[in-house]
């Protein structure tokens, strides 16, 4: 996949981060260069995602969300996007991921809204 090479360059660091923080990683949703990191606590699913921007393929976007499915409906809270320019540098990505970990872990179920 075009753009995948940028994520491959930081794969080792992403895997270490995943293990250290007890996250689950998935790759290339819909055949697009991305990594999603998920974990659960307080009965809520939390996700940090980094993916190649479209159409500006000189950037990756990082965002996060917290969600819960209840009675067939999804309730969630989502963050604003942060831009990371290529080439990806682990130091910048790690700072954003740590920021998202702290923020997403602070979100309580009472802050979730019905998904549209």
C-alpha positions as CSV (number, residue, x, y, z in Angstrom):
1,X,0.0,0.0,0.0
2,X,1.2,3.5,-0.8
3,X,2.2,5.2,2.4
4,X,2.5,2.0,4.4
5,X,6.3,2.4,4.3
6,X,6.0,5.3,6.8
7,X,4.3,3.1,9.3
8,X,6.6,0.2,8.7
9,X,9.5,2.5,9.7
10,X,8.1,2.8,13.2
11,X,6.7,-0.7,13.6
12,X,9.1,-1.8,16.3
13,X,8.3,1.2,18.4
14,X,4.6,0.8,17.9
15,X,4.8,-2.8,19.0
16,X,6.7,-1.9,22.1
17,X,4.2,0.8,22.9
18,X,1.3,-1.6,22.4
19,X,2.8,-4.2,24.7
20,X,3.8,-1.7,27.4
21,X,0.3,-0.2,27.5
22,X,-1.6,-3.5,27.1
23,X,-3.3,-2.4,23.8
24,X,-4.5,-4.5,20.9
25,X,-3.3,-3.5,17.4
26,X,-5.0,-3.9,14.0
27,X,-3.7,-2.8,10.6
28,X,-4.8,-1.4,7.3
29,X,-8.6,-1.2,7.7
30,X,-10.2,-1.0,4.3
31,X,-6.8,-1.5,2.6
32,X,-5.6,1.9,3.7
33,X,-2.3,2.6,5.6
34,X,-3.4,2.8,9.3
35,X,-2.9,1.3,12.7
36,X,-5.7,1.2,15.3
37,X,-4.9,0.6,19.0
38,X,-7.8,-0.5,21.2
39,X,-8.3,-1.3,24.9
40,X,-11.1,-1.6,27.3
41,X,-11.6,-0.2,30.8
42,X,-14.7,0.8,32.8
43,X,-16.7,-1.3,30.3
44,X,-15.8,1.2,27.5
45,X,-13.8,0.6,24.3
46,X,-11.1,3.1,23.7
47,X,-9.3,3.6,20.3
48,X,-6.3,5.6,19.1
49,X,-5.9,5.5,15.3
50,X,-3.1,6.8,13.0
51,X,-3.8,6.8,9.3
52,X,-2.6,8.3,6.0
53,X,-4.5,11.5,5.2
54,X,-6.5,11.5,2.1
55,X,-6.0,13.4,-0.3
56,X,-2.9,15.0,1.4
57,X,-0.7,11.9,1.5
58,X,2.2,13.9,3.1
59,X,0.4,13.7,6.5
60,X,-0.9,11.1,8.9
61,X,-3.9,11.9,11.1
62,X,-4.1,10.8,14.7
63,X,-7.4,10.7,16.6
64,X,-9.1,8.9,19.4
65,X,-12.5,7.9,20.6
66,X,-14.3,6.1,23.4
67,X,-17.5,4.2,22.7
68,X,-20.0,1.8,24.2
69,X,-22.8,-0.2,22.4
70,X,-26.0,-0.3,24.4
71,X,-29.4,-1.7,23.3
72,X,-28.3,-1.7,19.6
73,X,-27.1,1.9,19.7
74,X,-23.6,3.3,19.8
75,X,-22.7,6.0,22.3
76,X,-19.3,7.7,21.9
77,X,-16.9,10.6,22.5
78,X,-14.3,11.5,19.9
79,X,-11.3,13.8,19.9
80,X,-10.1,16.3,17.4
81,X,-7.6,15.2,14.8
82,X,-3.9,15.9,15.1
83,X,-1.6,16.1,12.1
84,X,1.7,14.3,11.9
85,X,3.8,15.1,8.8
86,X,5.8,12.4,7.0
87,X,8.4,11.1,7.5
88,X,7.0,9.8,10.8
89,X,9.3,10.4,13.7
90,X,8.6,8.1,16.7
91,X,9.2,10.8,19.3
92,X,6.4,13.0,17.9
93,X,4.0,10.0,17.5
94,X,4.8,8.8,21.0
95,X,4.0,12.2,22.5
96,X,0.6,12.3,20.8
97,X,-0.2,8.7,21.7
98,X,0.6,9.3,25.4
99,X,-1.6,12.4,25.3
100,X,-4.4,10.4,23.8
101,X,-4.0,7.6,26.3
102,X,-4.3,10.0,29.2
103,X,-7.3,11.8,27.6
104,X,-9.2,8.7,26.6
105,X,-8.7,7.0,29.9
106,X,-10.2,10.1,31.6
107,X,-13.5,9.9,29.6
108,X,-16.4,8.5,31.7
109,X,-19.5,7.0,30.3
110,X,-21.5,10.1,31.2
111,X,-19.6,12.0,28.5
112,X,-20.7,9.8,25.7
113,X,-23.3,10.9,23.1
114,X,-25.5,8.9,20.8
115,X,-23.7,8.4,17.5
116,X,-25.3,10.0,14.5
